[in-house]
Amino acid sequence: MGASVGGIIRLFARDYVKLAAVSMCIGIPMAIWLQHRWLQDFALRADMPWWIYSLAGGAILLVALFTVGLQSARAAPPTR
């Protein structure tokens, strides 16, 4: 009803970024806790640096934004 393609993409992207951020806030601490519990029984263990989790979260956000943008652009009617 008169919305631009960019506006539609922004609306969808905002919702999906919120969902991805909430899932990362739940998943990253859980992954750290489970990894710590699993590795505490080993004699030799390596600690994971914090930037690995940040890199994974950034990759998740990029994939979500790319997917939302592509699908929204394909669904939007062509402009004349």
mmJSON file of the N, C-alpha and C atoms, coordinates in Angstrom:
{"data_MODEL":{"atom_site":{
"group_PDB":["ATOM","ATOM","ATOM","ATOM","ATOM","ATOM","ATOM","ATOM","ATOM","ATOM","ATOM","ATOM","ATOM","ATOM","ATOM","ATOM","ATOM","ATOM","ATOM","ATOM","ATOM","ATOM","ATOM","ATOM","ATOM","ATOM","ATOM","ATOM","ATOM","ATOM","ATOM","ATOM","ATOM","ATOM","ATOM","ATOM","ATOM","ATOM","ATOM","ATOM","ATOM","ATOM","ATOM","ATOM","ATOM","ATOM","ATOM","ATOM","ATOM","ATOM","ATOM","ATOM","ATOM","ATOM","ATOM","ATOM","ATOM","ATOM","ATOM","ATOM","ATOM","ATOM","ATOM","ATOM","ATOM","ATOM","ATOM","ATOM","ATOM","ATOM","ATOM","ATOM","ATOM","ATOM","ATOM","ATOM","ATOM","ATOM","ATOM","ATOM","ATOM","ATOM","ATOM","ATOM","ATOM","ATOM","ATOM","ATOM","ATOM","ATOM","ATOM","ATOM","ATOM","ATOM","ATOM","ATOM","ATOM","ATOM","ATOM","ATOM","ATOM","ATOM","ATOM","ATOM","ATOM","ATOM","ATOM","ATOM","ATOM","ATOM","ATOM","ATOM","ATOM","ATOM","ATOM","ATOM","ATOM","ATOM","ATOM","ATOM","ATOM","ATOM","ATOM","ATOM","ATOM","ATOM","ATOM","ATOM","ATOM","ATOM","ATOM","ATOM","ATOM","ATOM","ATOM","ATOM","ATOM","ATOM","ATOM","ATOM","ATOM","ATOM","ATOM","ATOM","ATOM","ATOM","ATOM","ATOM","ATOM","ATOM","ATOM","ATOM","ATOM","ATOM","ATOM","ATOM","ATOM","ATOM","ATOM","ATOM","ATOM","ATOM","ATOM","ATOM","ATOM","ATOM","ATOM","ATOM","ATOM","ATOM","ATOM","ATOM","ATOM","ATOM","ATOM","ATOM","ATOM","ATOM","ATOM","ATOM","ATOM","ATOM","ATOM","ATOM","ATOM","ATOM","ATOM","ATOM","ATOM","ATOM","ATOM","ATOM","ATOM","ATOM","ATOM","ATOM","ATOM","ATOM","ATOM","ATOM","ATOM","ATOM","ATOM","ATOM","ATOM","ATOM","ATOM","ATOM","ATOM","ATOM","ATOM","ATOM","ATOM","ATOM","ATOM","ATOM","ATOM","ATOM","ATOM","ATOM","ATOM","ATOM","ATOM","ATOM","ATOM","ATOM","ATOM","ATOM","ATOM","ATOM","ATOM","ATOM","ATOM","ATOM","ATOM","ATOM","ATOM","ATOM","ATOM","ATOM"],
"id":[1,2,3,4,5,6,7,8,9,10,11,12,13,14,15,16,17,18,19,20,21,22,23,24,25,26,27,28,29,30,31,32,33,34,35,36,37,38,39,40,41,42,43,44,45,46,47,48,49,50,51,52,53,54,55,56,57,58,59,60,61,62,63,64,65,66,67,68,69,70,71,72,73,74,75,76,77,78,79,80,81,82,83,84,85,86,87,88,89,90,91,92,93,94,95,96,97,98,99,100,101,102,103,104,105,106,107,108,109,110,111,112,113,114,115,116,117,118,119,120,121,122,123,124,125,126,127,128,129,130,131,132,133,134,135,136,137,138,139,140,141,142,143,144,145,146,147,148,149,150,151,152,153,154,155,156,157,158,159,160,161,162,163,164,165,166,167,168,169,170,171,172,173,174,175,176,177,178,179,180,181,182,183,184,185,186,187,188,189,190,191,192,193,194,195,196,197,198,199,200,201,202,203,204,205,206,207,208,209,210,211,212,213,214,215,216,217,218,219,220,221,222,223,224,225,226,227,228,229,230,231,232,233,234,235,236,237,238,239,240],
"type_symbol":["N","C","C","N","C","C","N","C","C","N","C","C","N","C","C","N","C","C","N","C","C","N","C","C","N","C","C","N","C","C","N","C","C","N","C","C","N","C","C","N","C","C","N","C","C","N","C","C","N","C","C","N","C","C","N","C","C","N","C","C","N","C","C","N","C","C","N","C","C","N","C","C","N","C","C","N","C","C","N","C","C","N","C","C","N","C","C","N","C","C","N","C","C","N","C","C","N","C","C","N","C","C","N","C","C","N","C","C","N","C","C","N","C","C","N","C","C","N","C","C","N","C","C","N","C","C","N","C","C","N","C","C","N","C","C","N","C","C","N","C","C","N","C","C","N","C","C","N","C","C","N","C","C","N","C","C","N","C","C","N","C","C","N","C","C","N","C","C","N","C","C","N","C","C","N","C","C","N","C","C","N","C","C","N","C","C","N","C","C","N","C","C","N","C","C","N","C","C","N","C","C","N","C","C","N","C","C","N","C","C","N","C","C","N","C","C","N","C","C","N","C","C","N","C","C","N","C","C","N","C","C","N","C","C","N","C","C","N","C","C"],
"label_atom_id":["N","CA","C","N","CA","C","N","CA","C","N","CA","C","N","CA","C","N","CA","C","N","CA","C","N","CA","C","N","CA","C","N","CA","C","N","CA","C","N","CA","C","N","CA","C","N","CA","C","N","CA","C","N","CA","C","N","CA","C","N","CA","C","N","CA","C","N","CA","C","N","CA","C","N","CA","C","N","CA","C","N","CA","C","N","CA","C","N","CA","C","N","CA","C","N","CA","C","N","CA","C","N","CA","C","N","CA","C","N","CA","C","N","CA","C","N","CA","C","N","CA","C","N","CA","C","N","CA","C","N","CA","C","N","CA","C","N","CA","C","N","CA","C","N","CA","C","N","CA","C","N","CA","C","N","CA","C","N","CA","C","N","CA","C","N","CA","C","N","CA","C","N","CA","C","N","CA","C","N","CA","C","N","CA","C","N","CA","C","N","CA","C","N","CA","C","N","CA","C","N","CA","C","N","CA","C","N","CA","C","N","CA","C","N","CA","C","N","CA","C","N","CA","C","N","CA","C","N","CA","C","N","CA","C","N","CA","C","N","CA","C","N","CA","C","N","CA","C","N","CA","C","N","CA","C","N","CA","C","N","CA","C","N","CA","C","N","CA","C","N","CA","C","N","CA","C","N","CA","C"],
"label_alt_id":[null,null,null,null,null,null,null,null,null,null,null,null,null,null,null,null,null,null,null,null,null,null,null,null,null,null,null,null,null,null,null,null,null,null,null,null,null,null,null,null,null,null,null,null,null,null,null,null,null,null,null,null,null,null,null,null,null,null,null,null,null,null,null,null,null,null,null,null,null,null,null,null,null,null,null,null,null,null,null,null,null,null,null,null,null,null,null,null,null,null,null,null,null,null,null,null,null,null,null,null,null,null,null,null,null,null,null,null,null,null,null,null,null,null,null,null,null,null,null,null,null,null,null,null,null,null,null,null,null,null,null,null,null,null,null,null,null,null,null,null,null,null,null,null,null,null,null,null,null,null,null,null,null,null,null,null,null,null,null,null,null,null,null,null,null,null,null,null,null,null,null,null,null,null,null,null,null,null,null,null,null,null,null,null,null,null,null,null,null,null,null,null,null,null,null,null,null,null,null,null,null,null,null,null,null,null,null,null,null,null,null,null,null,null,null,null,null,null,null,null,null,null,null,null,null,null,null,null,null,null,null,null,null,null,null,null,null,null,null,null],
"label_comp_id":["MET","MET","MET","GLY","GLY","GLY","ALA","ALA","ALA","SER","SER","SER","VAL","VAL","VAL","GLY","GLY","GLY","GLY","GLY","GLY","ILE","ILE","ILE","ILE","ILE","ILE","ARG","ARG","ARG","LEU","LEU","LEU","PHE","PHE","PHE","ALA","ALA","ALA","ARG","ARG","ARG","ASP","ASP","ASP","TYR","TYR","TYR","VAL","VAL","VAL","LYS","LYS","LYS","LEU","LEU","LEU","ALA","ALA","ALA","ALA","ALA","ALA","VAL","VAL","VAL","SER","SER","SER","MET","MET","MET","CYS","CYS","CYS","ILE","ILE","ILE","GLY","GLY","GLY","ILE","ILE","ILE","PRO","PRO","PRO","MET","MET","MET","ALA","ALA","ALA","ILE","ILE","ILE","TRP","TRP","TRP","LEU","LEU","LEU","GLN","GLN","GLN","HIS","HIS","HIS","ARG","ARG","ARG","TRP","TRP","TRP","LEU","LEU","LEU","GLN","GLN","GLN","ASP","ASP","ASP","PHE","PHE","PHE","ALA","ALA","ALA","LEU","LEU","LEU","ARG","ARG","ARG","ALA","ALA","ALA","ASP","ASP","ASP","MET","MET","MET","PRO","PRO","PRO","TRP","TRP","TRP","TRP","TRP","TRP","ILE","ILE","ILE","TYR","TYR","TYR","SER","SER","SER","LEU","LEU","LEU","ALA","ALA","ALA","GLY","GLY","GLY","GLY","GLY","GLY","ALA","ALA","ALA","ILE","ILE","ILE","LEU","LEU","LEU","LEU","LEU","LEU","VAL","VAL","VAL","ALA","ALA","ALA","LEU","LEU","LEU","PHE","PHE","PHE","THR","THR","THR","VAL","VAL","VAL","GLY","GLY","GLY","LEU","LEU","LEU","GLN","GLN","GLN","SER","SER","SER","ALA","ALA","ALA","ARG","ARG","ARG","ALA","ALA","ALA","ALA","ALA","ALA","PRO","PRO","PRO","PRO","PRO","PRO","THR","THR","THR","ARG","ARG","ARG"],
"label_asym_id":["A","A","A","A","A","A","A","A","A","A","A","A","A","A","A","A","A","A","A","A","A","A","A","A","A","A","A","A","A","A","A","A","A","A","A","A","A","A","A","A","A","A","A","A","A","A","A","A","A","A","A","A","A","A","A","A","A","A","A","A","A","A","A","A","A","A","A","A","A","A","A","A","A","A","A","A","A","A","A","A","A","A","A","A","A","A","A","A","A","A","A","A","A","A","A","A","A","A","A","A","A","A","A","A","A","A","A","A","A","A","A","A","A","A","A","A","A","A","A","A","A","A","A","A","A","A","A","A","A","A","A","A","A","A","A","A","A","A","A","A","A","A","A","A","A","A","A","A","A","A","A","A","A","A","A","A","A","A","A","A","A","A","A","A","A","A","A","A","A","A","A","A","A","A","A","A","A","A","A","A","A","A","A","A","A","A","A","A","A","A","A","A","A","A","A","A","A","A","A","A","A","A","A","A","A","A","A","A","A","A","A","A","A","A","A","A","A","A","A","A","A","A","A","A","A","A","A","A","A","A","A","A","A","A","A","A","A","A","A","A"],
"label_entity_id":["1","1","1","1","1","1","1","1","1","1","1","1","1","1","1","1","1","1","1","1","1","1","1","1","1","1","1","1","1","1","1","1","1","1","1","1","1","1","1","1","1","1","1","1","1","1","1","1","1","1","1","1","1","1","1","1","1","1","1","1","1","1","1","1","1","1","1","1","1","1","1","1","1","1","1","1","1","1","1","1","1","1","1","1","1","1","1","1","1","1","1","1","1","1","1","1","1","1","1","1","1","1","1","1","1","1","1","1","1","1","1","1","1","1","1","1","1","1","1","1","1","1","1","1","1","1","1","1","1","1","1","1","1","1","1","1","1","1","1","1","1","1","1","1","1","1","1","1","1","1","1","1","1","1","1","1","1","1","1","1","1","1","1","1","1","1","1","1","1","1","1","1","1","1","1","1","1","1","1","1","1","1","1","1","1","1","1","1","1","1","1","1","1","1","1","1","1","1","1","1","1","1","1","1","1","1","1","1","1","1","1","1","1","1","1","1","1","1","1","1","1","1","1","1","1","1","1","1","1","1","1","1","1","1","1","1","1","1","1","1"],
"label_seq_id":[1,1,1,2,2,2,3,3,3,4,4,4,5,5,5,6,6,6,7,7,7,8,8,8,9,9,9,10,10,10,11,11,11,12,12,12,13,13,13,14,14,14,15,15,15,16,16,16,17,17,17,18,18,18,19,19,19,20,20,20,21,21,21,22,22,22,23,23,23,24,24,24,25,25,25,26,26,26,27,27,27,28,28,28,29,29,29,30,30,30,31,31,31,32,32,32,33,33,33,34,34,34,35,35,35,36,36,36,37,37,37,38,38,38,39,39,39,40,40,40,41,41,41,42,42,42,43,43,43,44,44,44,45,45,45,46,46,46,47,47,47,48,48,48,49,49,49,50,50,50,51,51,51,52,52,52,53,53,53,54,54,54,55,55,55,56,56,56,57,57,57,58,58,58,59,59,59,60,60,60,61,61,61,62,62,62,63,63,63,64,64,64,65,65,65,66,66,66,67,67,67,68,68,68,69,69,69,70,70,70,71,71,71,72,72,72,73,73,73,74,74,74,75,75,75,76,76,76,77,77,77,78,78,78,79,79,79,80,80,80],
"pdbx_PDB_ins_code":[null,null,null,null,null,null,null,null,null,null,null,null,null,null,null,null,null,null,null,null,null,null,null,null,null,null,null,null,null,null,null,null,null,null,null,null,null,null,null,null,null,null,null,null,null,null,null,null,null,null,null,null,null,null,null,null,null,null,null,null,null,null,null,null,null,null,null,null,null,null,null,null,null,null,null,null,null,null,null,null,null,null,null,null,null,null,null,null,null,null,null,null,null,null,null,null,null,null,null,null,null,null,null,null,null,null,null,null,null,null,null,null,null,null,null,null,null,null,null,null,null,null,null,null,null,null,null,null,null,null,null,null,null,null,null,null,null,null,null,null,null,null,null,null,null,null,null,null,null,null,null,null,null,null,null,null,null,null,null,null,null,null,null,null,null,null,null,null,null,null,null,null,null,null,null,null,null,null,null,null,null,null,null,null,null,null,null,null,null,null,null,null,null,null,null,null,null,null,null,null,null,null,null,null,null,null,null,null,null,null,null,null,null,null,null,null,null,null,null,null,null,null,null,null,null,null,null,null,null,null,null,null,null,null,null,null,null,null,null,null],
"Cartn_x":[0.821,0.0,0.867,1.829,2.639,3.972,4.312,5.599,6.701,7.85,8.973,9.617,10.399,11.079,12.035,12.747,13.667,12.95,11.762,10.986,10.509,10.104,9.662,10.829,11.975,13.165,13.552,13.508,13.836,12.887,11.602,10.625,10.891,11.096,11.367,12.711,13.731,15.079,15.101,14.378,14.35,13.782,12.714,12.109,13.051,13.692,14.573,15.857,16.348,17.536,17.208,16.013,15.599,15.549,14.966,14.896,16.287,17.172,18.528,19.267,19.074,19.742,19.251,17.96,17.425,17.959,17.997,18.505,19.988,20.756,22.172,22.337,21.485,21.561,21.243,20.419,20.112,21.154,21.545,22.4,23.862,24.434,25.864,26.199,25.487,25.813,25.6,24.569,24.331,25.47,25.952,27.066,28.338,28.595,29.774,29.674,28.515,28.32,28.453,27.805,27.893,29.318,30.01,31.394,32.27,32.091,32.889,32.63,31.349,31.008,31.573,31.514,31.989,33.513,34.216,35.676,36.345,35.632,36.275,36.832,36.361,36.856,38.105,38.478,39.655,40.907,42.021,43.286,43.824,43.738,44.182,42.955,42.788,41.64,42.088,41.405,41.682,40.483,40.742,39.671,39.362,38.089,37.663,37.698,38.333,38.322,36.936,36.667,35.355,35.038,36.075,35.83,35.288,35.477,34.903,33.372,32.84,31.392,30.867,31.634,31.244,31.252,32.243,32.326,31.14,30.782,29.626,28.333,28.185,26.999,26.915,28.05,28.069,27.713,28.201,27.87,26.377,25.803,24.362,23.58,23.987,23.286,23.432,24.617,24.807,23.957,23.905,23.087,21.61,21.161,19.758,19.424,20.292,20.035,20.065,20.998,21.081,19.829,19.396,18.222,16.964,16.782,15.602,15.611,16.748,16.84,16.547,17.096,16.877,15.417,14.834,13.442,12.479,12.768,11.902,11.995,13.186,13.354,12.669,12.71,12.04,10.53,9.995,8.557,7.97,8.796,8.288,7.981,6.935,6.613,7.641,7.919,8.907,8.379,9.282,8.899,9.015,8.202,8.204,8.697],
"Cartn_y":[-1.185,0.0,1.251,1.302,2.493,2.457,1.375,1.295,1.023,1.608,1.362,0.016,-0.482,-1.76,-1.653,-0.544,-0.34,-0.304,0.32,0.365,-1.011,-1.812,-3.174,-3.994,-3.868,-4.614,-4.193,-2.888,-2.411,-2.964,-3.003,-3.533,-4.997,-5.803,-7.217,-7.427,-6.688,-6.864,-6.521,-5.489,-5.101,-6.229,-6.855,-7.951,-9.149,-9.494,-10.657,-10.404,-9.181,-8.86,-8.959,-8.528,-8.672,-10.139,-10.98,-12.409,-13.032,-12.65,-13.19,-12.727,-11.479,-10.973,-11.692,-11.932,-12.654,-14.079,-14.721,-16.095,-16.153,-15.136,-15.102,-14.848,-13.999,-13.744,-14.994,-15.855,-17.119,-18.177,-18.267,-19.357,-19.241,-18.048,-17.897,-18.253,-17.726,-18.164,-19.664,-20.211,-21.64,-22.442,-21.992,-22.675,-22.599,-21.435,-21.287,-22.203,-22.257,-23.101,-24.584,-25.016,-26.422,-26.811,-25.914,-26.191,-26.319,-25.443,-25.489,-26.788,-27.149,-28.391,-29.618,-29.64,-30.796,-30.92,-29.801,-29.83,-29.88,-29.693,-29.66,-31.012,-32.099,-33.422,-33.844,-33.102,-33.437,-32.871,-33.621,-33.147,-31.962,-32.04,-30.952,-30.293,-29.032,-28.329,-26.968,-26.499,-25.186,-24.287,-23.1,-22.145,-21.432,-21.177,-20.466,-18.967,-18.188,-16.733,-16.158,-15.002,-14.371,-13.978,-13.674,-13.176,-14.274,-15.535,-16.617,-16.543,-16.295,-16.18,-14.918,-13.84,-12.615,-12.822,-13.531,-13.824,-14.676,-15.664,-16.505,-15.691,-14.82,-13.97,-13.014,-12.448,-11.572,-12.32,-13.54,-14.354,-14.666,-14.946,-15.209,-13.976,-12.799,-11.575,-11.296,-11.51,-11.292,-12.228,-13.488,-14.449,-14.079,-13.686,-13.3,-12.063,-11.055,-9.841,-10.114,-10.934,-11.266,-12.013,-12.973,-13.764,-12.911,-12.081,-11.216,-10.225,-9.642,-8.675,-9.305,-10.474,-11.158,-11.562,-12.159,-12.603,-11.408,-10.337,-9.149,-8.499,-8.422,-7.823,-8.662,-9.982,-10.838,-10.749,-10.543,-10.489,-9.118,-8.08,-6.723,-6.581,-5.856,-5.657,-4.753,-4.973,-4.118,-2.688,-1.733,-0.332,0.119,1.078,1.569,2.972],
"Cartn_z":[0.0,0.0,0.0,-0.861,-1.005,-0.302,0.379,1.066,0.042,0.275,-0.627,-0.297,-1.23,-1.026,0.162,0.252,1.372,2.712,2.735,3.971,4.401,3.432,3.745,4.276,3.636,4.084,5.498,5.787,7.136,8.191,7.877,8.839,9.153,8.115,8.337,9.017,8.59,9.151,10.636,11.034,12.44,13.31,12.842,13.602,13.692,12.594,12.606,13.383,13.374,14.168,15.654,16.037,17.442,17.839,16.979,17.276,17.363,16.445,16.471,17.723,18.139,19.335,20.591,20.676,21.837,21.862,20.699,20.659,21.016,20.626,21.005,22.492,23.074,24.519,25.326,24.788,25.459,25.13,23.872,23.407,23.785,23.763,24.037,25.486,26.485,27.857,28.071,27.428,27.558,26.921,25.778,25.117,25.963,26.551,27.406,28.614,29.243,30.424,30.08,28.988,28.593,28.202,27.504,27.121,28.359,29.32,30.542,31.312,31.417,32.128,31.439,30.129,29.373,29.444,29.363,29.303,30.673,31.759,33.073,33.49,32.924,33.287,32.511,31.493,30.705,31.356,31.245,31.816,31.014,29.709,28.843,28.236,28.496,27.92,27.425,26.434,25.865,26.12,26.589,26.807,25.496,25.278,24.073,24.357,23.5,23.7,23.405,23.965,23.824,22.392,21.595,20.249,19.331,19.672,18.871,18.93,20.112,20.255,19.56,19.622,18.918,17.409,16.926,15.496,15.048,15.839,15.51,15.532,16.512,16.577,15.399,15.016,13.845,12.568,12.437,11.27,11.234,12.389,12.459,12.009,12.487,12.091,10.603,10.043,8.612,7.775,8.141,7.398,7.506,8.695,8.88,8.044,8.07,7.291,5.792,5.343,3.926,3.477,4.274,3.923,3.91,4.923,4.992,3.837,3.564,2.466,1.122,0.878,-0.392,-0.569,0.452,0.359,0.276,0.984,0.917,-0.446,-0.996,-2.321,-3.393,-3.246,-4.21,-4.104,-2.892,-2.683,-3.029,-2.989,-3.255,-4.745,-5.042,-6.456,-7.112,-8.381,-9.06,-9.187,-9.037,-9.141,-10.595,-10.958,-12.351,-12.405],
"occupancy":[1.0,1.0,1.0,1.0,1.0,1.0,1.0,1.0,1.0,1.0,1.0,1.0,1.0,1.0,1.0,1.0,1.0,1.0,1.0,1.0,1.0,1.0,1.0,1.0,1.0,1.0,1.0,1.0,1.0,1.0,1.0,1.0,1.0,1.0,1.0,1.0,1.0,1.0,1.0,1.0,1.0,1.0,1.0,1.0,1.0,1.0,1.0,1.0,1.0,1.0,1.0,1.0,1.0,1.0,1.0,1.0,1.0,1.0,1.0,1.0,1.0,1.0,1.0,1.0,1.0,1.0,1.0,1.0,1.0,1.0,1.0,1.0,1.0,1.0,1.0,1.0,1.0,1.0,1.0,1.0,1.0,1.0,1.0,1.0,1.0,1.0,1.0,1.0,1.0,1.0,1.0,1.0,1.0,1.0,1.0,1.0,1.0,1.0,1.0,1.0,1.0,1.0,1.0,1.0,1.0,1.0,1.0,1.0,1.0,1.0,1.0,1.0,1.0,1.0,1.0,1.0,1.0,1.0,1.0,1.0,1.0,1.0,1.0,1.0,1.0,1.0,1.0,1.0,1.0,1.0,1.0,1.0,1.0,1.0,1.0,1.0,1.0,1.0,1.0,1.0,1.0,1.0,1.0,1.0,1.0,1.0,1.0,1.0,1.0,1.0,1.0,1.0,1.0,1.0,1.0,1.0,1.0,1.0,1.0,1.0,1.0,1.0,1.0,1.0,1.0,1.0,1.0,1.0,1.0,1.0,1.0,1.0,1.0,1.0,1.0,1.0,1.0,1.0,1.0,1.0,1.0,1.0,1.0,1.0,1.0,1.0,1.0,1.0,1.0,1.0,1.0,1.0,1.0,1.0,1.0,1.0,1.0,1.0,1.0,1.0,1.0,1.0,1.0,1.0,1.0,1.0,1.0,1.0,1.0,1.0,1.0,1.0,1.0,1.0,1.0,1.0,1.0,1.0,1.0,1.0,1.0,1.0,1.0,1.0,1.0,1.0,1.0,1.0,1.0,1.0,1.0,1.0,1.0,1.0,1.0,1.0,1.0,1.0,1.0,1.0],
"B_iso_or_equiv":[0.0,0.0,0.0,0.0,0.0,0.0,0.0,0.0,0.0,0.0,0.0,0.0,0.0,0.0,0.0,0.0,0.0,0.0,0.0,0.0,0.0,0.0,0.0,0.0,0.0,0.0,0.0,0.0,0.0,0.0,0.0,0.0,0.0,0.0,0.0,0.0,0.0,0.0,0.0,0.0,0.0,0.0,0.0,0.0,0.0,0.0,0.0,0.0,0.0,0.0,0.0,0.0,0.0,0.0,0.0,0.0,0.0,0.0,0.0,0.0,0.0,0.0,0.0,0.0,0.0,0.0,0.0,0.0,0.0,0.0,0.0,0.0,0.0,0.0,0.0,0.0,0.0,0.0,0.0,0.0,0.0,0.0,0.0,0.0,0.0,0.0,0.0,0.0,0.0,0.0,0.0,0.0,0.0,0.0,0.0,0.0,0.0,0.0,0.0,0.0,0.0,0.0,0.0,0.0,0.0,0.0,0.0,0.0,0.0,0.0,0.0,0.0,0.0,0.0,0.0,0.0,0.0,0.0,0.0,0.0,0.0,0.0,0.0,0.0,0.0,0.0,0.0,0.0,0.0,0.0,0.0,0.0,0.0,0.0,0.0,0.0,0.0,0.0,0.0,0.0,0.0,0.0,0.0,0.0,0.0,0.0,0.0,0.0,0.0,0.0,0.0,0.0,0.0,0.0,0.0,0.0,0.0,0.0,0.0,0.0,0.0,0.0,0.0,0.0,0.0,0.0,0.0,0.0,0.0,0.0,0.0,0.0,0.0,0.0,0.0,0.0,0.0,0.0,0.0,0.0,0.0,0.0,0.0,0.0,0.0,0.0,0.0,0.0,0.0,0.0,0.0,0.0,0.0,0.0,0.0,0.0,0.0,0.0,0.0,0.0,0.0,0.0,0.0,0.0,0.0,0.0,0.0,0.0,0.0,0.0,0.0,0.0,0.0,0.0,0.0,0.0,0.0,0.0,0.0,0.0,0.0,0.0,0.0,0.0,0.0,0.0,0.0,0.0,0.0,0.0,0.0,0.0,0.0,0.0,0.0,0.0,0.0,0.0,0.0,0.0],
"pdbx_formal_charge":[null,null,null,null,null,null,null,null,null,null,null,null,null,null,null,null,null,null,null,null,null,null,null,null,null,null,null,null,null,null,null,null,null,null,null,null,null,null,null,null,null,null,null,null,null,null,null,null,null,null,null,null,null,null,null,null,null,null,null,null,null,null,null,null,null,null,null,null,null,null,null,null,null,null,null,null,null,null,null,null,null,null,null,null,null,null,null,null,null,null,null,null,null,null,null,null,null,null,null,null,null,null,null,null,null,null,null,null,null,null,null,null,null,null,null,null,null,null,null,null,null,null,null,null,null,null,null,null,null,null,null,null,null,null,null,null,null,null,null,null,null,null,null,null,null,null,null,null,null,null,null,null,null,null,null,null,null,null,null,null,null,null,null,null,null,null,null,null,null,null,null,null,null,null,null,null,null,null,null,null,null,null,null,null,null,null,null,null,null,null,null,null,null,null,null,null,null,null,null,null,null,null,null,null,null,null,null,null,null,null,null,null,null,null,null,null,null,null,null,null,null,null,null,null,null,null,null,null,null,null,null,null,null,null,null,null,null,null,null,null],
"auth_seq_id":[1,1,1,2,2,2,3,3,3,4,4,4,5,5,5,6,6,6,7,7,7,8,8,8,9,9,9,10,10,10,11,11,11,12,12,12,13,13,13,14,14,14,15,15,15,16,16,16,17,17,17,18,18,18,19,19,19,20,20,20,21,21,21,22,22,22,23,23,23,24,24,24,25,25,25,26,26,26,27,27,27,28,28,28,29,29,29,30,30,30,31,31,31,32,32,32,33,33,33,34,34,34,35,35,35,36,36,36,37,37,37,38,38,38,39,39,39,40,40,40,41,41,41,42,42,42,43,43,43,44,44,44,45,45,45,46,46,46,47,47,47,48,48,48,49,49,49,50,50,50,51,51,51,52,52,52,53,53,53,54,54,54,55,55,55,56,56,56,57,57,57,58,58,58,59,59,59,60,60,60,61,61,61,62,62,62,63,63,63,64,64,64,65,65,65,66,66,66,67,67,67,68,68,68,69,69,69,70,70,70,71,71,71,72,72,72,73,73,73,74,74,74,75,75,75,76,76,76,77,77,77,78,78,78,79,79,79,80,80,80],
"auth_comp_id":["MET","MET","MET","GLY","GLY","GLY","ALA","ALA","ALA","SER","SER","SER","VAL","VAL","VAL","GLY","GLY","GLY","GLY","GLY","GLY","ILE","ILE","ILE","ILE","ILE","ILE","ARG","ARG","ARG","LEU","LEU","LEU","PHE","PHE","PHE","ALA","ALA","ALA","ARG","ARG","ARG","ASP","ASP","ASP","TYR","TYR","TYR","VAL","VAL","VAL","LYS","LYS","LYS","LEU","LEU","LEU","ALA","ALA","ALA","ALA","ALA","ALA","VAL","VAL","VAL","SER","SER","SER","MET","MET","MET","CYS","CYS","CYS","ILE","ILE","ILE","GLY","GLY","GLY","ILE","ILE","ILE","PRO","PRO","PRO","MET","MET","MET","ALA","ALA","ALA","ILE","ILE","ILE","TRP","TRP","TRP","LEU","LEU","LEU","GLN","GLN","GLN","HIS","HIS","HIS","ARG","ARG","ARG","TRP","TRP","TRP","LEU","LEU","LEU","GLN","GLN","GLN","ASP","ASP","ASP","PHE","PHE","PHE","ALA","ALA","ALA","LEU","LEU","LEU","ARG","ARG","ARG","ALA","ALA","ALA","ASP","ASP","ASP","MET","MET","MET","PRO","PRO","PRO","TRP","TRP","TRP","TRP","TRP","TRP","ILE","ILE","ILE","TYR","TYR","TYR","SER","SER","SER","LEU","LEU","LEU","ALA","ALA","ALA","GLY","GLY","GLY","GLY","GLY","GLY","ALA","ALA","ALA","ILE","ILE","ILE","LEU","LEU","LEU","LEU","LEU","LEU","VAL","VAL","VAL","ALA","ALA","ALA","LEU","LEU","LEU","PHE","PHE","PHE","THR","THR","THR","VAL","VAL","VAL","GLY","GLY","GLY","LEU","LEU","LEU","GLN","GLN","GLN","SER","SER","SER","ALA","ALA","ALA","ARG","ARG","ARG","ALA","ALA","ALA","ALA","ALA","ALA","PRO","PRO","PRO","PRO","PRO","PRO","THR","THR","THR","ARG","ARG","ARG"],
"auth_asym_id":["A","A","A","A","A","A","A","A","A","A","A","A","A","A","A","A","A","A","A","A","A","A","A","A","A","A","A","A","A","A","A","A","A","A","A","A","A","A","A","A","A","A","A","A","A","A","A","A","A","A","A","A","A","A","A","A","A","A","A","A","A","A","A","A","A","A","A","A","A","A","A","A","A","A","A","A","A","A","A","A","A","A","A","A","A","A","A","A","A","A","A","A","A","A","A","A","A","A","A","A","A","A","A","A","A","A","A","A","A","A","A","A","A","A","A","A","A","A","A","A","A","A","A","A","A","A","A","A","A","A","A","A","A","A","A","A","A","A","A","A","A","A","A","A","A","A","A","A","A","A","A","A","A","A","A","A","A","A","A","A","A","A","A","A","A","A","A","A","A","A","A","A","A","A","A","A","A","A","A","A","A","A","A","A","A","A","A","A","A","A","A","A","A","A","A","A","A","A","A","A","A","A","A","A","A","A","A","A","A","A","A","A","A","A","A","A","A","A","A","A","A","A","A","A","A","A","A","A","A","A","A","A","A","A","A","A","A","A","A","A"],
"auth_atom_id":["N","CA","C","N","CA","C","N","CA","C","N","CA","C","N","CA","C","N","CA","C","N","CA","C","N","CA","C","N","CA","C","N","CA","C","N","CA","C","N","CA","C","N","CA","C","N","CA","C","N","CA","C","N","CA","C","N","CA","C","N","CA","C","N","CA","C","N","CA","C","N","CA","C","N","CA","C","N","CA","C","N","CA","C","N","CA","C","N","CA","C","N","CA","C","N","CA","C","N","CA","C","N","CA","C","N","CA","C","N","CA","C","N","CA","C","N","CA","C","N","CA","C","N","CA","C","N","CA","C","N","CA","C","N","CA","C","N","CA","C","N","CA","C","N","CA","C","N","CA","C","N","CA","C","N","CA","C","N","CA","C","N","CA","C","N","CA","C","N","CA","C","N","CA","C","N","CA","C","N","CA","C","N","CA","C","N","CA","C","N","CA","C","N","CA","C","N","CA","C","N","CA","C","N","CA","C","N","CA","C","N","CA","C","N","CA","C","N","CA","C","N","CA","C","N","CA","C","N","CA","C","N","CA","C","N","CA","C","N","CA","C","N","CA","C","N","CA","C","N","CA","C","N","CA","C","N","CA","C","N","CA","C","N","CA","C","N","CA","C","N","CA","C","N","CA","C","N","CA","C"],
"pdbx_PDB_model_num":[1,1,1,1,1,1,1,1,1,1,1,1,1,1,1,1,1,1,1,1,1,1,1,1,1,1,1,1,1,1,1,1,1,1,1,1,1,1,1,1,1,1,1,1,1,1,1,1,1,1,1,1,1,1,1,1,1,1,1,1,1,1,1,1,1,1,1,1,1,1,1,1,1,1,1,1,1,1,1,1,1,1,1,1,1,1,1,1,1,1,1,1,1,1,1,1,1,1,1,1,1,1,1,1,1,1,1,1,1,1,1,1,1,1,1,1,1,1,1,1,1,1,1,1,1,1,1,1,1,1,1,1,1,1,1,1,1,1,1,1,1,1,1,1,1,1,1,1,1,1,1,1,1,1,1,1,1,1,1,1,1,1,1,1,1,1,1,1,1,1,1,1,1,1,1,1,1,1,1,1,1,1,1,1,1,1,1,1,1,1,1,1,1,1,1,1,1,1,1,1,1,1,1,1,1,1,1,1,1,1,1,1,1,1,1,1,1,1,1,1,1,1,1,1,1,1,1,1,1,1,1,1,1,1,1,1,1,1,1,1]
}}}
